[in-house]
């Protein structure tokens, strides 16, 4: 294995362990490591890969496979996929068993209530990181604020918001 492949496995295994509460909380660290530290991607490439992960069916963190493929082809996609998903699956398996074993313990509720604000903070930081990469003009800002407002006001199918937002952006920003 080349040094880059070893670095990729190390980076994505670490990110896997840090991905508490889903993928959004680790986006700032993923962006830092892949763009700023190792220079594997540009900000635009990271944003574009993230966008593909959002519109593709399935979990949005499948985007790590695209990063691996872009860097080292099929071997990179497989290595990054295993490095990112396998540690988390193993940890989740054992954590779930432990969680169920201590079902009636008072510390379980404390952990639950203590983790919730941390997860929310991590998710907000991930959202901010993507916003900083994606909102680069007034039209994008208005679309982001408008989408947020619509979703706070009432439930709307996200597919509709994506199509309408994308169309509006093309019409207004170009």
C-alpha positions in Angstrom: 0.0 0.0 0.0 1.2 3.5 -0.8 1.6 6.2 1.8 -1.4 8.0 0.5 -3.6 4.9 0.8 -2.3 4.4 4.4 -3.1 8.0 5.2 -6.5 7.7 3.7 -7.3 4.7 5.8 -6.0 6.4 9.0 -8.0 9.6 8.3 -11.3 7.8 7.6 -10.9 5.3 10.4 -10.5 8.3 12.8 -13.5 10.1 11.3 -15.5 6.9 11.7 -14.8 6.9 15.4 -15.6 10.6 15.7 -18.9 10.3 13.8 -21.2 10.3 16.9 -24.7 11.2 15.9 -24.2 10.9 12.1 -22.0 12.3 9.5 -22.8 16.0 9.8 -20.8 16.5 13.0 -17.6 15.4 11.4 -17.8 17.5 8.2 -15.6 20.3 9.5 -12.9 17.8 10.5 -13.3 15.9 7.2 -13.0 19.1 5.3 -9.9 20.2 7.3 -8.2 16.8 6.8 -9.0 16.3 3.1 -8.6 19.9 2.0 -6.3 21.8 4.3 -4.0 19.2 5.9 -3.5 16.6 3.1 -4.6 18.7 0.1 -6.4 15.8 -1.4 -9.3 18.0 -2.5 -10.1 21.6 -3.1 -12.9 23.4 -1.2 -15.0 23.2 -4.3 -14.3 19.5 -4.9 -15.3 18.8 -1.3 -18.5 20.9 -1.6 -19.3 19.1 -4.9 -18.8 15.6 -3.4 -20.8 16.6 -0.4 -23.6 17.8 -2.7 -23.6 14.5 -4.6 -23.9 12.7 -1.2 -26.9 14.7 -0.3 -28.9 14.1 -3.5 -27.9 10.4 -4.1 -30.1 7.8 -2.6 -28.9 6.2 0.7 -26.8 7.6 3.5 -25.1 10.9 2.7 -21.8 9.6 4.2 -21.4 7.4 1.2 -19.6 10.5 -0.1 -16.5 9.0 1.5 -16.5 6.4 -1.2 -16.4 9.1 -3.8 -13.5 10.7 -2.1 -11.6 7.4 -1.9 -12.4 6.6 -5.6 -11.2 10.1 -6.7 -7.9 9.7 -4.8 -7.0 6.0 -5.5 -9.7 4.5 -7.8 -11.6 1.4 -6.8 -8.9 0.4 -4.3 -9.3 3.8 -2.6 -13.1 3.5 -2.5 -12.9 0.1 -0.9 -10.2 1.0 1.6 -11.9 4.3 2.6 -15.3 2.5 2.8 -14.0 -0.2 5.1 -12.0 2.3 7.2 -15.0 4.6 7.6 -17.8 2.1 8.1 -16.3 -0.9 9.8 -14.9 0.7 13.1 -18.2 2.5 13.6 -20.2 -0.7 13.1 -18.1 -2.6 15.6 -18.3 0.2 18.2 -22.0 0.5 17.7 -22.5 -3.2 18.2 -20.7 -3.3 21.5 -22.1 0.1 22.7 -25.6 -1.1 22.0 -25.1 -4.3 24.0 -23.7 -2.3 26.9 -26.5 0.2 26.6 -29.1 -2.5 26.8 -27.3 -4.3 29.6 -27.5 -1.1 31.8 -31.1 -0.3 30.7 -32.3 0.6 34.2 -29.1 2.3 35.4 -29.4 6.0 36.4 -26.1 6.8 34.5 -27.7 5.8 31.3 -30.2 8.7 31.4 -27.3 11.0 32.4 -25.2 10.0 29.4 -28.3 10.3 27.1 -29.1 13.9 28.3 -25.4 14.9 28.4 -24.7 13.7 24.9 -27.7 15.5 23.2 -26.4 19.0 23.5 -22.9 17.9 22.4 -24.4 16.2 19.3 -26.4 19.3 18.5 -23.3 21.5 18.8 -21.4 19.1 16.5 -24.2 19.1 14.0 -24.4 22.9 14.0 -20.6 23.1 13.4 -21.0 20.7 10.4 -23.8 22.8 9.0 -21.7 25.9 9.4 -18.7 24.3 7.7 -20.9 23.4 4.6 -22.6 26.8 4.7 -19.2 28.5 4.6 -18.2 26.5 1.6 -21.5 26.9 -0.2 -23.0 30.3 0.5 -20.8 32.5 -1.6 -23.3 35.1 -2.9 -26.5 36.8 -2.0 -28.7 34.4 -4.0 -27.3 31.4 -2.2 -27.7 33.1 1.2 -31.4 34.0 0.4 -32.1 30.4 -0.8 -30.5 29.0 2.4 -32.5 31.3 4.7 -35.7 30.8 2.7 -35.3 27.0 2.8 -34.6 27.1 6.5 -37.7 29.3 7.1 -40.0 27.1 5.0 -38.9 24.0 6.9 -39.5 25.7 10.2 -42.9 26.9 9.1 -44.2 23.6 7.8 -43.2 20.2 6.5 -42.3 20.3 2.8 -40.9 17.5 0.8 -37.1 18.2 0.6 -37.1 17.0 -3.1 -39.4 19.9 -4.0 -37.1 22.4 -2.2 -34.1 21.0 -4.0 -35.7 21.3 -7.4 -37.1 24.7 -6.8 -34.0 26.0 -5.1 -31.7 24.7 -7.9 -33.9 26.2 -10.6 -34.1 29.6 -8.8 -30.3 29.6 -8.3 -29.7 28.9 -12.0 -32.2 31.6 -13.0 -31.1 34.3 -10.5 -27.3 33.7 -10.1 -26.3 33.2 -13.7 
